[in-house]
Amino acid sequence: MAAAEQGDFWVRYAAVEALGRLGDERAVGALLRLMQQDAWTRPAIVQALGNIGHLDAVETLVAGLEDNNDAVRVASMEALIKIVVEPNSADRLDPEKLAELRRRIPIAPLLRELHARIAPSSAYAAHLLGWLVPPEARPDLIAALGYSDEAIRYAAVEALLRYGPAAHEPLLQALSSPESLIRENAAELL
């Protein structure tokens, strides 16, 4: 942590990366403080917080979805997936706590990222939307079935699968789309 707070950028950056690889939850508080002070290492800090996977980081990561820095937004989505969607530790599997944390993730920035059609951010956004299953995101995910980027299309397919029967009617309507990729993916999903 002392190295992460030093003046030299490369030393700070390497120390933050190392903290993320170590995964020691004792670093979370210091990383959260450092994130407020150092815009240059913010993407690496967000990534380290995701690798550590502590629930205390969720609020900061949610705020990162609105960051002006593309790398911070992408890292925030990836970290949120690691922490609240696919937690890898038994102590983070309390379903009520995870459901509460998922409700804190706003839909609007995820839809903006999906509409940007830029991988990997659009694919991460689709993945998160699939876990959050907001009804208002269904039309956007169906539109993403026609995107040219295969990773984004695949993420949209996976997301729509999580909607279950709630996606049936919109997918039936998508069979009439003028875009062949939308029709093809809608038929496959049905």
Contacts in CASP RR format, 6 or more apart in sequence:
PFRMAT RR
TARGET T0000
AUTHOR 0000-0000-0000
METHOD contacts of the structure
MODEL  1
MAAAEQGDFWVRYAAVEALGRLGDERAVGALLRLMQQDAWTRPAIVQALG
NIGHLDAVETLVAGLEDNNDAVRVASMEALIKIVVEPNSADRLDPEKLAE
LRRRIPIAPLLRELHARIAPSSAYAAHLLGWLVPPEARPDLIAALGYSDE
AIRYAAVEALLRYGPAAHEPLLQALSSPESLIRENAAELL
1 15 0 8 1.000
1 19 0 8 1.000
1 27 0 8 1.000
1 30 0 8 1.000
3 11 0 8 1.000
3 12 0 8 1.000
3 14 0 8 1.000
3 15 0 8 1.000
4 12 0 8 1.000
4 15 0 8 1.000
4 16 0 8 1.000
4 19 0 8 1.000
4 30 0 8 1.000
4 31 0 8 1.000
4 34 0 8 1.000
4 41 0 8 1.000
5 12 0 8 1.000
5 30 0 8 1.000
5 34 0 8 1.000
6 12 0 8 1.000
6 15 0 8 1.000
9 40 0 8 1.000
9 41 0 8 1.000
12 38 0 8 1.000
12 40 0 8 1.000
12 41 0 8 1.000
13 40 0 8 1.000
13 41 0 8 1.000
13 44 0 8 1.000
16 31 0 8 1.000
16 34 0 8 1.000
16 41 0 8 1.000
16 44 0 8 1.000
16 45 0 8 1.000
16 48 0 8 1.000
17 44 0 8 1.000
17 47 0 8 1.000
17 48 0 8 1.000
19 27 0 8 1.000
19 31 0 8 1.000
19 48 0 8 1.000
19 52 0 8 1.000
20 27 0 8 1.000
20 47 0 8 1.000
20 48 0 8 1.000
20 49 0 8 1.000
20 50 0 8 1.000
20 51 0 8 1.000
20 52 0 8 1.000
21 51 0 8 1.000
23 51 0 8 1.000
23 52 0 8 1.000
23 53 0 8 1.000
24 52 0 8 1.000
25 52 0 8 1.000
25 53 0 8 1.000
25 54 0 8 1.000
27 48 0 8 1.000
27 52 0 8 1.000
28 49 0 8 1.000
28 52 0 8 1.000
28 54 0 8 1.000
28 56 0 8 1.000
28 57 0 8 1.000
29 56 0 8 1.000
31 45 0 8 1.000
31 48 0 8 1.000
31 49 0 8 1.000
31 52 0 8 1.000
31 57 0 8 1.000
32 49 0 8 1.000
32 56 0 8 1.000
32 57 0 8 1.000
32 60 0 8 1.000
34 41 0 8 1.000
34 45 0 8 1.000
35 42 0 8 1.000
35 45 0 8 1.000
35 46 0 8 1.000
35 49 0 8 1.000
35 60 0 8 1.000
38 45 0 8 1.000
39 69 0 8 1.000
42 67 0 8 1.000
42 69 0 8 1.000
42 71 0 8 1.000
42 72 0 8 1.000
43 69 0 8 1.000
43 71 0 8 1.000
43 72 0 8 1.000
43 74 0 8 1.000
43 75 0 8 1.000
46 60 0 8 1.000
46 61 0 8 1.000
46 64 0 8 1.000
46 72 0 8 1.000
46 75 0 8 1.000
46 76 0 8 1.000
46 79 0 8 1.000
47 75 0 8 1.000
47 78 0 8 1.000
47 79 0 8 1.000
49 57 0 8 1.000
49 60 0 8 1.000
49 61 0 8 1.000
49 79 0 8 1.000
50 57 0 8 1.000
50 61 0 8 1.000
50 75 0 8 1.000
50 78 0 8 1.000
50 79 0 8 1.000
50 82 0 8 1.000
50 83 0 8 1.000
51 79 0 8 1.000
51 82 0 8 1.000
53 79 0 8 1.000
53 82 0 8 1.000
53 83 0 8 1.000
53 87 0 8 1.000
53 89 0 8 1.000
53 92 0 8 1.000
54 83 0 8 1.000
55 83 0 8 1.000
55 92 0 8 1.000
55 97 0 8 1.000
55 101 0 8 1.000
57 79 0 8 1.000
57 83 0 8 1.000
58 80 0 8 1.000
58 83 0 8 1.000
58 84 0 8 1.000
58 101 0 8 1.000
58 104 0 8 1.000
59 104 0 8 1.000
61 76 0 8 1.000
61 79 0 8 1.000
61 80 0 8 1.000
61 83 0 8 1.000
62 76 0 8 1.000
62 80 0 8 1.000
62 104 0 8 1.000
62 105 0 8 1.000
62 106 0 8 1.000
64 72 0 8 1.000
64 73 0 8 1.000
64 76 0 8 1.000
65 73 0 8 1.000
65 76 0 8 1.000
65 77 0 8 1.000
65 80 0 8 1.000
65 105 0 8 1.000
65 106 0 8 1.000
65 109 0 8 1.000
65 110 0 8 1.000
65 113 0 8 1.000
66 73 0 8 1.000
66 109 0 8 1.000
67 73 0 8 1.000
67 76 0 8 1.000
70 121 0 8 1.000
73 109 0 8 1.000
73 113 0 8 1.000
73 121 0 8 1.000
74 120 0 8 1.000
74 121 0 8 1.000
74 124 0 8 1.000
77 110 0 8 1.000
77 113 0 8 1.000
77 121 0 8 1.000
77 124 0 8 1.000
77 125 0 8 1.000
77 127 0 8 1.000
77 128 0 8 1.000
78 120 0 8 1.000
78 124 0 8 1.000
80 105 0 8 1.000
80 128 0 8 1.000
81 124 0 8 1.000
81 127 0 8 1.000
81 128 0 8 1.000
81 131 0 8 1.000
82 88 0 8 1.000
83 92 0 8 1.000
83 101 0 8 1.000
84 98 0 8 1.000
84 101 0 8 1.000
84 102 0 8 1.000
84 105 0 8 1.000
84 131 0 8 1.000
85 102 0 8 1.000
85 127 0 8 1.000
85 128 0 8 1.000
85 131 0 8 1.000
87 93 0 8 1.000
87 98 0 8 1.000
92 98 0 8 1.000
102 131 0 8 1.000
102 132 0 8 1.000
105 128 0 8 1.000
105 132 0 8 1.000
107 129 0 8 1.000
107 132 0 8 1.000
107 134 0 8 1.000
107 136 0 8 1.000
107 137 0 8 1.000
110 125 0 8 1.000
110 128 0 8 1.000
110 129 0 8 1.000
110 132 0 8 1.000
110 137 0 8 1.000
111 125 0 8 1.000
111 129 0 8 1.000
111 137 0 8 1.000
111 140 0 8 1.000
113 121 0 8 1.000
113 122 0 8 1.000
113 124 0 8 1.000
113 125 0 8 1.000
114 122 0 8 1.000
114 125 0 8 1.000
114 126 0 8 1.000
114 129 0 8 1.000
114 137 0 8 1.000
114 140 0 8 1.000
114 141 0 8 1.000
114 144 0 8 1.000
114 152 0 8 1.000
114 156 0 8 1.000
115 122 0 8 1.000
115 140 0 8 1.000
116 122 0 8 1.000
117 147 0 8 1.000
117 148 0 8 1.000
117 149 0 8 1.000
117 152 0 8 1.000
119 149 0 8 1.000
119 151 0 8 1.000
119 152 0 8 1.000
120 151 0 8 1.000
122 144 0 8 1.000
122 147 0 8 1.000
122 149 0 8 1.000
122 152 0 8 1.000
122 155 0 8 1.000
123 149 0 8 1.000
123 151 0 8 1.000
123 152 0 8 1.000
123 154 0 8 1.000
123 155 0 8 1.000
124 155 0 8 1.000
126 141 0 8 1.000
126 144 0 8 1.000
126 152 0 8 1.000
126 155 0 8 1.000
126 156 0 8 1.000
126 158 0 8 1.000
126 159 0 8 1.000
127 155 0 8 1.000
127 158 0 8 1.000
127 159 0 8 1.000
129 137 0 8 1.000
129 140 0 8 1.000
129 141 0 8 1.000
129 159 0 8 1.000
130 137 0 8 1.000
130 141 0 8 1.000
130 158 0 8 1.000
130 159 0 8 1.000
130 160 0 8 1.000
130 162 0 8 1.000
130 163 0 8 1.000
131 159 0 8 1.000
131 162 0 8 1.000
133 162 0 8 1.000
133 163 0 8 1.000
133 166 0 8 1.000
135 166 0 8 1.000
137 159 0 8 1.000
138 160 0 8 1.000
138 163 0 8 1.000
138 166 0 8 1.000
138 167 0 8 1.000
138 170 0 8 1.000
139 170 0 8 1.000
141 156 0 8 1.000
141 159 0 8 1.000
141 160 0 8 1.000
142 156 0 8 1.000
142 160 0 8 1.000
142 170 0 8 1.000
142 171 0 8 1.000
142 174 0 8 1.000
142 182 0 8 1.000
142 186 0 8 1.000
143 182 0 8 1.000
144 152 0 8 1.000
144 153 0 8 1.000
144 155 0 8 1.000
144 156 0 8 1.000
145 153 0 8 1.000
145 156 0 8 1.000
145 157 0 8 1.000
145 160 0 8 1.000
145 174 0 8 1.000
145 181 0 8 1.000
145 182 0 8 1.000
145 185 0 8 1.000
145 186 0 8 1.000
145 189 0 8 1.000
146 153 0 8 1.000
146 179 0 8 1.000
146 181 0 8 1.000
146 182 0 8 1.000
146 185 0 8 1.000
147 153 0 8 1.000
147 156 0 8 1.000
147 181 0 8 1.000
153 181 0 8 1.000
153 185 0 8 1.000
156 185 0 8 1.000
157 185 0 8 1.000
157 188 0 8 1.000
157 189 0 8 1.000
160 167 0 8 1.000
160 171 0 8 1.000
160 189 0 8 1.000
161 167 0 8 1.000
161 189 0 8 1.000
167 189 0 8 1.000
168 190 0 8 1.000
171 186 0 8 1.000
171 189 0 8 1.000
171 190 0 8 1.000
172 186 0 8 1.000
172 190 0 8 1.000
174 182 0 8 1.000
174 183 0 8 1.000
174 186 0 8 1.000
175 183 0 8 1.000
175 186 0 8 1.000
175 187 0 8 1.000
175 190 0 8 1.000
176 183 0 8 1.000
177 183 0 8 1.000
177 186 0 8 1.000
END
